[in-house]
Amino acid sequence: MNHSAVPNIPGIPVRDDRFLKEKIAKLLNMRSYRFPGAQPVSFGSAQLEELEKEDYFVAEKSDGVRCLALLTVNERNEQKVYLFDRKSNFHVVDNIRFPIPQDPSFRKCLSDTIIDGEFVLDTEPDGSTTLRFLLFDCLVIAKILLTSRDLMKRLGYLRNEIIRPHHVMLKRNPHMVKHQPFSVEFKEQQFTYHLDTVFKQIIPALRHGNDGLIFTSVVAPYVLGTSEKMIKWKPANENSIDFKVHVTFPGSTLPDVPDLTARPRIDLLVWKGGDRYEYFNELGITDMEWKQTFGNTPQKLQGRIIECNYDPEAQEKYNLQSPWRFMRYRDDKPDGNHKSTVDKVLNSIKDAVTQEELIARIPSIRDAWSERKKKASEKKAEEAEDNL
């Protein structure tokens, strides 16, 4: 798995977002606003069995920024696109339009629509970068709530009613392309029994970083929050946790006047809700890594949220205090992972499933999928016969 730079959310920050939160809550039938994006659970042996029991799609898990978009139209019939992340930071984006289907003029745009995706920064062959918004779900379209519908129906709306009209508009108006703040694409998903294709063809061809897979149930509804039907798989050394950092500088008499010549102690804290955190472990980092990554401005770590991966091999190789290694800052998150999430990740590490084990299950997954399809066809035929 490879890593890449994480893009910033485009657009202009919205200072007063109360009306947006109220609108989103109303569209989703939520009592009050909270970030509605579905959150995956970690992969373990039980989830391996789940892939045989139920139909799942699989997609590569990108190094990017998870982001939902609210599509609206103002009183002048102008499209307004509001992007919002897990921190509930809202940004408004201009110069991008999502026209309604079957409108040859492309003047009427979608409103009261919420879509789910992630921003990635692709490196092109010439070395330039392209910001892409990869879409993988649709929660609401034109006030129609889709969360209770299965993934196949939601993806149908996403591709045919949102992405396709947008692409047709750009194809017929090529002068608009250069003004787009980012490109919009459908995030490709495969049947789970095509896992080997994902590993051998899709991931190696990516122009952005990747750290695993995401499995999503084909038949389950969209869950606002943690979803047992959305599963993230990572290789053992890619299992990660988002921690809050507390830095202690040895020899400093005042916390605001650190001794920058000394190597500080970097504690990783786990969130317990509210403003409560507890000590988890130290960061495993070599002296050279410390100087190269944080040496000039070590105090910038204090209070930040960072993502760390579990790498016991590096711990042994470099004789580190801890197997938890720095990956990147997570300034898109207000807090580190909750203790309950951390416990699940730790259980996933203990109950890890390897890439080889996943691929070995492909025949069983394919057979189970085919059997379900056969039974569904037989049932449909019986119902049709009964209705004669």
N, C-alpha and C positions, 0 to 999 in steps of 0.2 A: 504494500500500500504506500502511496506517496502523498505528500502534503504540499499545499500551496498557500499563497497569501489569501487572507479572508477579506472580502471587500466591505467597504462601508455602504450603508443604506443610502441610495441616492435621494435627491430631493431636498426641499427646504423644511427644517424642523417646524412643527406646529406648536405654538406656545400654549394656546388654550384648546385642549383636545376634548373637553367635556362633551361637546355636542357629538363628536365622533364616537366616543365610548357609549353614549346613550343610543345612538343610531345602531351601532353594532349589536348592543345588548337587545334592542328591540327586534332587529332582523333575525336574531338567533334565539329569541324567546328566553333570554337569560334574565334573571331577576336583577342582577347588577353586572357591570362589566368586569371581566377578567380575561386574560389572554386566552382565546378560544382554541388555539391550535392543538391538535391531537399530539400527544407525547408518547413515544414508544417505550416498551419494556425491554429489558436485556434478554439476550438469548441464553438458553440452557438446554439440558437434555429434554426437559418437558416440552419445550418449544419445538424441538426436533420431531417429537411425536405429533405435535399440533399441525405441522406441515403435511402430514399424511391424513389427518382427520378432516381437514378443511382446505378449500381452494385458496391459495395465496398468490399474489404477484410479488415479484422481487425486483428491486432497483438498486443501483450502486448508491452508497451513502457518501454524499459529496462533502468536501471541505468548503463550507460556505456559510451563509447567514440565513437562518430560517426567517421567513417573512410572509405575512398575509397582506392582501391588498383589498381595500374597499373601493369599488368603482361607483362613482356618483356623477351626477350632472347638475350644474348650478342653474340659477334662474335665467341665464343667457344661453342655456342649452349647450354649455361647454363642459367637456369631460374633465373631472377632477379625480385623480387617482391618489389615494392615501395608503401609504405603506406603513405597517406597524409590526414591531418585533416582540420578543418575549418580555422585554423590558417595558413594553407599552410606550415606546418612543414612536411618535407619529411623524411622517414626512409626507409632504404633498409634492407631487410630480406633475410637471407640465409637459407639453409636446408629445403626449402619447394618448392614443385613442383606441377604444375597444367598441367598434360599431356593432349595432344590432345585426343579426343575420338577415339576409335577403333585402338589404337596403342598398341599391346601386349607387346612391349618392354618398353613402358613408357619413351622412350628417348626423343621424340619430345614434346616440351612444348608449351603451348599457349603463343602468343605474341600479342602486340597491343590490349590489352583487359583491360577494366575498369569495376570493380565491386563495388557495394555499400553495406555497412554493418556497424556493430558496434562491438567493443570489450567489452566483459563482463568478470567479474571475478566470476566464480561459486565456491561456497563452497561445497565440497564433504562430504559425510556422515562421513568420518574419520577425518574431520576438515581441510584437505588440500584444496588448491585452484587450479583451472584449468582455464587458459586463453583461451577463445573461441572467434572466429571471426564468428559472426552470419551474414550471407549474406541474403539480401532481394531484390536485384535488379541488373540489368546488363545494362550498358550504351553502351558498345562497346565490340564486340567479334571478334578477328582476323581481325581488321580494319573495320568490318561491324557495322555501326552506328545503334543502336537499339532505340534511344530515341523517334523516331516518332511512334514506335509500341506500342500496348497496353500492359498492365502489364502481361496478361496471356502469351503472346508470349515471353516477356522478361524473365519471370520466367521459361519458358520452356528451354530457352538457359542456364539460370543460373544452373538449376538442372541437365539437361542432358549433357551439353557440358563442364561444369566447375566442379561442386561439385561431380557428380557421378564418372567421371574418376579419380578424386583425391582419393575418398574413395576406389575405386576398386584397385588402385595402392597400397594403404596402406594395404588393406586386403591380397593382394597377396605377399606383402613384409613387413611382420609385424616388421621386424628389423628396419624399417624406422620410426616407430611410436615414439619411445623414443627420436628421434632427432628433432621432429617437434617443432618449437618455440611456436605454438599454434594449437588448433584443429579448423577445418573448418566445419561449419554446416549451413544448411538451416534454416532460421528463419521461423517457422511455421506461416501460416496465415490462417484464417478461413473466411468462408462466414459470412457477417455481421449478418445474422439471427441466427448465433451460438454464439452470444454475451454472453449468459448465460454460455456456456461452457468455454469461456475465463475467466469469472469472478470466476466461481465455481471450475474449474478443472485446467486450465493452470496456472493462476497466483499463486494459493496456492502451486503448485508443483515446482515453480521456485527456482533455487539455487542462483539466483542473485537478486538484488533489482529491484523494479518496481515502476513507478509513473504515470501510466495511460495507454492509448491505442493510437494506430496509425491506422487511417483508410486511405486506398489508393484505388483510383478508379481503377476498373478492366479494363476499356475501354480507359482511358486517356493516353496521351503520358507522357514521363518523362520530367519534366521541370527543366532546369538548373537555380536554384534559388527558390524563393518563389512560391509554388504551391498551388492553391486553391483546387486542387483535392487530396491533402494530408492533413489530418486533425488530430490534436492531441487533445485528451480528457484527462482531469485530474479531479480528485475530487476537490471540492472547496479549500480545504486546501493544495492541491498539485500544484495549479496554481503558476507558478514561473516566475521570471524575473532575467536576469543576469545584475548586476550593477557593475559599477566601484566604488571603495571605496576611500573616502577621510577621513583621521583620523586627528582630532584636539585634542591635549593634553592640557587640561586646566593647567594654571600655568607655562607652559614652556616658557622660554625667548627666546630660539632658537629652530627652527623647527627640527634641527638635534640632539637636546639634550632633548628628551621628559621626562616628569616627569612620570615614569612608576608606581608610587604609586597612581596616580589619574586615575579615570575612564574617558577615552577619549570620545569625541563625534564622532560617526561613521555616516558619511553622505553617502547616496546612490545616485550615479550620473547616469543619463541617457544619452546615446550617441546620438548626433545630427549629426553625420557625421564628417569626417576628424579628427581633434583633439578637437572638441567642445563637451563639456558635460554640462549638467545643473542639478541643485539640484532637487531631487525627494522627498526624505523623509529620516528619520533616520532609523537605524537598530533597530529593537525591540529585546532587549537582556537583560536578568536578570543579576544581579551582579554575581551570582554563575556561570552562563553560560560564562560570560566574563572571569572570573578567570580560569575556566576549559579549555576553548577553546583557548583563546588568551592571558591569563594573563602573561605568561612568556616572550613572544615575541610579544607584541601588534603591534610593528612597521611593522611586516611582512604583515599586512593587507593593508598598504598604497599602493594605486595604483593598487591593485589586482582586478581581476574580480571574483565576488562571485555570486552564485545562491541563491536567497531568495524566500521563499514561502509565500503566503498570508494566515495568520492565525489570524483572528479577535478574535477567541475564546481565544487564548493564550494571545492576547493583553489585553483582559478584565480580564482574570484570574490572570495575573501577573502585571496588571496595568502598561503596557508598553507604551512608547511614540508612537510606530508604530506597525502595524500588520505584517510588513515584517520581516521575521525570517531567520537567516542564515541556509543554507542547506549544501553547500560545495563550495570549490574553483573551478573555471572554468579556469584553466590555459591553457586549450586547445583552448580558444577563445582569439583573439587579442583585442576585444572591448566588452563592454556590449551590451545588446540589443538596437537596434535603437529605437528612439522615436516612430516611426510608429508601430513597433512590440509591444512596451510597451502599446500603446493605444489599440491595438487589444487584448492584454491580459486583460487589465482593462475592456474592453467591454465584454470579455468572462466571467469575474468574475461577472459582473452585469447581464449578460444573461446566467448564468450558467445552465447546464443541469446535473441532478443528475444521479447516477448509476441506481436508481429505474426508472427514466424516460426513460433511455436508454433501460432497459430490458422490460419496458411496451410497447415499440415500436416494439419489435421483431415480433409479428404477422403481423403488417402492413408492415414491411420491407420484411418479407417472402412472403406475398401475392403479393406485388409489383414486387418482383424479379420473382416470378412464372409467373405473367402476362406478363412480358417482354419476358421471355423465351418462353412462349406459342406463342406470336405474332411473335417472330423471327422464330420459327419453321414453323408457318403458311406461313410466307413470303417466306421462303426457299422452302416450298412445292409448292407454287404458281409459283416461278421462275423455278423450275424443270419442272413443267407441261407446262409452256410457251415454254421451250426449246425442248419439244418433237416434 
